[in-house]
Every structure is written in structure tokens, then in C-alpha cells.
Amino acid sequence: MPTMTPSSSPTTAAADTLAAWQARADELARVPRELGIARVEDVLPLSGLELFEAMIAGRLPGAPIAGTLDFMLVEASRGRAVFQGRPQLGHYNPLGTVHGGWIATLLDSAVGCAVHTTLPAGKAYTTLELKVNFVKAVSARQTLVRAEGEVISAGARVATARGQLVGPDGTLYAHATTTCLIFDARPGGG
């Protein structure tokens, strides 16, 4: 059995991961950005991945709900999206833990945006189904958590994705799957 050195202990690894996550949040906080709704003419010519790259770079506004619920998009690549959240007392339910709706929102964002990263310009999606399994309670003691979404299958009309909400120590708090309908985007929404 290998001997664990202090630098390879689970506690040290979790602290290193938390530091990396906080560094990413600090890096993104230095980018001038606003929350709001992007203009249709700015979004329609972009692929899904280009849209998220523009949001991360601060060229397009982030979703207003990210400010309300204190979470942010931290990574996007084709078929993958990662959101990072900071659980707070304002997210608590009457039982003294973070409300499941906050957890579901982070997971919905991760899995839905993972699907969105696969879409070409002129396409949009809507969630048909979201299934969340809550595994362990989240509280403000978890300084940061991440919702990581990845596409399972992306067809012309339907896409599916899975995601998980984890802590820096690898603890799984919840996992989810989604089914999304893909359609032609229309100027003006709806």
C-alpha cells in the first residue's frame, strides 16, 4: 500500500482544487462584464460555443439569474459547460440547507448550456425534461461547488446531457439528466 505524503493527502488535494476554483472566479471577476439580455442581432450569428465564449470574455452579458443566485459560467467547450456557485444563507430552505431549487438551477444551467455549445448559429433549444437526484445536502460550509454538464447525444431535433454538482474534494451532491428540443431560432424570441 503506497504511503500518502502531505502533498497528496485528500485534504491537500481539496484545498488545491478550491484554490484553483477561487482563482478562476477571481480571473473572471477582473473581466468587465454585465448581466442582462443580449441583443438578438448579436446572438443569432453565433454558434452556441461562440456565444458562451463571448459571455466568458465579457463581450456579451451573462444571464441575470447568475447574479441573483451567485453563480457563474466558468468553462465552455463543445459538449461541455461548467458553472460554479457559492452557497449562501440566502439560498437556504427552512430545514437549514441549501434549497434544492438552487442546486437544480446550477445543474439545469450546466446540462442545458452543454447542449447549447453543440448548436450551430441560428439554432436554439429548450428543456423538455430535467431529472435531478439529490445525493447529499449542500450548506454554506461548502465554499464553492461546481455543476459540470456534458452532452450524451446531440441529434438534429433532440439532445441529451448529464451533469453533476460536486465539491472541491470530489463529493457528489447531486446529479442530473436533461432532454432538450432543438429548433430554429427566431428573431424576437418565442
Phi and psi in degrees as a GROMACS rama.xvg file:
@    title "Ramachandran Plot"
@    xaxis  label "Phi"
@    yaxis  label "Psi"
@TYPE xy
-69.0083  147.309  PRO-2
-86.7177  133.957  THR-3
-84.4855  128.932  MET-4
-90.2553  159.062  THR-5
-55.5134  -34.2007  PRO-6
-73.8345  -13.9662  SER-7
-112.382  11.0387  SER-8
-69.2084  153.161  SER-9
-57.7717  -36.6331  PRO-10
-64.8879  -42.8317  THR-11
-66.3057  -42.3755  THR-12
-61.6063  -42.6335  ALA-13
-64.1176  -41.462  ALA-14
-63.8243  -39.8907  ALA-15
-64.2163  -42.688  ASP-16
-64.3308  -46.0911  THR-17
-58.9523  -42.383  LEU-18
-62.6808  -40.2215  ALA-19
-65.8861  -42.2227  ALA-20
-63.8708  -42.8618  TRP-21
-65.8308  -38.7056  GLN-22
-61.4122  -39.5462  ALA-23
-65.3011  -42.4966  ARG-24
-61.6074  -42.9894  ALA-25
-63.6998  -40.8163  ASP-26
-61.154  -46.0652  GLU-27
-68.9779  -31.2181  LEU-28
-67.3996  -24.3213  ALA-29
-77.3524  -14.6516  ARG-30
-84.1174  121.76  VAL-31
-59.8187  123.616  PRO-32
-149.952  161.556  ARG-33
-132.62  163.476  GLU-34
-105.37  142.569  LEU-35
165.351  -162.692  GLY-36
-111.385  123.958  ILE-37
-69.7397  150.539  ALA-38
-70.7287  140.845  ARG-39
-54.5292  -42.9545  VAL-40
-65.9089  -21.0706  GLU-41
-83.8102  -24.0256  ASP-42
-95.9948  -40.9609  VAL-43
-55.0023  -37.7166  LEU-44
-76.5386  -4.98534  PRO-45
-97.4757  143.104  LEU-46
-70.876  167.304  SER-47
-58.2472  -44.2908  GLY-48
-64.3096  -42.2  LEU-49
-61.0903  -37.1198  GLU-50
-59.8706  -48.6235  LEU-51
-70.579  -34.3458  PHE-52
-62.5968  -39.6438  GLU-53
-67.1414  -37.177  ALA-54
-65.9367  -45.7236  MET-55
-62.392  -37.4934  ILE-56
-78.3241  -7.72069  ALA-57
83.7799  8.38411  GLY-58
-80.0027  -21.7966  ARG-59
-127.788  149.893  LEU-60
-69.2387  151.582  PRO-61
-84.6296  165.971  GLY-62
-66.0544  135.2  ALA-63
-55.6583  -33.0094  PRO-64
-62.416  -25.9931  ILE-65
-62.4106  -36.4341  ALA-66
-72.7998  -40.1197  GLY-67
-63.0501  -41.7798  THR-68
-105.217  7.11994  LEU-69
54.3615  60.7181  ASP-70
-140.942  164.355  PHE-71
-146.902  151.614  MET-72
-74.5169  123.842  LEU-73
-115.021  -19.8441  VAL-74
-150.603  146.698  GLU-75
-151.54  131.867  ALA-76
-146.093  171.475  SER-77
-59.0179  119.295  ARG-78
80.9676  9.94079  GLY-79
-146.518  139.656  ARG-80
-144.905  140.431  ALA-81
-129.354  128.539  VAL-82
-116.669  145.493  PHE-83
-121.65  133.952  GLN-84
-130.516  155.376  GLY-85
-115.854  101.261  ARG-86
-61.714  135.635  PRO-87
-135.684  164.929  GLN-88
-56.0653  -35.483  LEU-89
-64.9027  -11.701  GLY-90
-96.9746  0.382666  HIS-91
-75.1762  151.064  TYR-92
-94.6855  177.105  ASN-93
-65.6857  -13.3645  PRO-94
-86.3532  -4.38317  LEU-95
90.8956  21.0551  GLY-96
-133.25  168.489  THR-97
-63.8315  133.896  VAL-98
-60.6042  139.953  HIS-99
-59.6187  -26.8914  GLY-100
-64.8453  -34.9693  GLY-101
-66.1079  -45.5692  TRP-102
-61.3624  -46.9279  ILE-103
-62.5249  -35.5823  ALA-104
-65.2508  -44.5177  THR-105
-61.6832  -44.5039  LEU-106
-67.2686  -40.5204  LEU-107
-60.6248  -41.2493  ASP-108
-63.1996  -45.2722  SER-109
-65.4911  -47.7955  ALA-110
-73.8341  -39.6063  VAL-111
-65.5158  -43.858  GLY-112
-70.1561  -29.8647  CYS-113
-59.637  -44.0731  ALA-114
-61.9577  -45.5004  VAL-115
-59.1223  -33.6632  HIS-116
-64.1239  -17.3884  THR-117
-91.3854  -6.61271  THR-118
-85.6537  139.986  LEU-119
-76.9634  168.48  PRO-120
-55.5613  142.693  ALA-121
87.6288  -0.505369  GLY-122
-113.023  151.908  LYS-123
-138.692  177.505  ALA-124
-145.692  162.811  TYR-125
-141.13  149.905  THR-126
-77.4594  125.435  THR-127
-91.0775  -34.1261  LEU-128
-154.227  139.109  GLU-129
-133.881  125.89  LEU-130
-119.827  121.935  LYS-131
-119.005  133.577  VAL-132
-111.739  120.584  ASN-133
-91.5769  121.843  PHE-134
-102.779  -39.8439  VAL-135
-148.809  143.82  LYS-136
-63.9472  144.986  ALA-137
-109.348  139.204  VAL-138
-137.528  175.982  SER-139
-66.5319  -11.2731  ALA-140
-65.9861  -26.5616  ARG-141
-82.6987  99.9227  GLN-142
-56.6037  -45.6877  THR-143
-138.783  146.131  LEU-144
-132.201  157.386  VAL-145
-125.387  135.837  ARG-146
-104.053  116.615  ALA-147
-112.308  121.291  GLU-148
-114.642  143.925  GLY-149
-143.797  143.975  GLU-150
-73.5888  137.398  VAL-151
-93.2262  -48.1408  ILE-152
-149.654  134.946  SER-153
-127.714  104.501  ALA-154
-100.19  -172.649  GLY-155
-72.368  -29.876  ALA-156
-119.791  -26.7448  ARG-157
-134.597  139.785  VAL-158
-133.136  150.195  ALA-159
-126.411  152.032  THR-160
-148.833  161.745  ALA-161
-130.2  157.852  ARG-162
-154.642  165.75  GLY-163
-143.689  147.781  GLN-164
-105.643  119.649  LEU-165
-130.026  157.351  VAL-166
-95.984  170.734  GLY-167
-64.3505  -19.2359  PRO-168
-89.585  4.62704  ASP-169
89.7663  -1.78889  GLY-170
-60.2914  130.392  THR-171
-89.5275  122.336  LEU-172
-100.38  -33.3119  TYR-173
-163.434  159.101  ALA-174
-140.935  158.912  HIS-175
-148.738  159.365  ALA-176
-132.091  155.92  THR-177
-140.475  154.791  THR-178
-122.943  128.979  THR-179
-122.895  141.833  CYS-180
-93.886  130.282  LEU-181
-103.739  136.196  ILE-182
-149.676  169.447  PHE-183
-71.7189  130.93  ASP-184
-72.7556  144.913  ALA-185
-120.328  134.964  ARG-186
-55.8375  139.023  PRO-187
88.5193  -2.55026  GLY-188
80.5683  -178.528  GLY-189
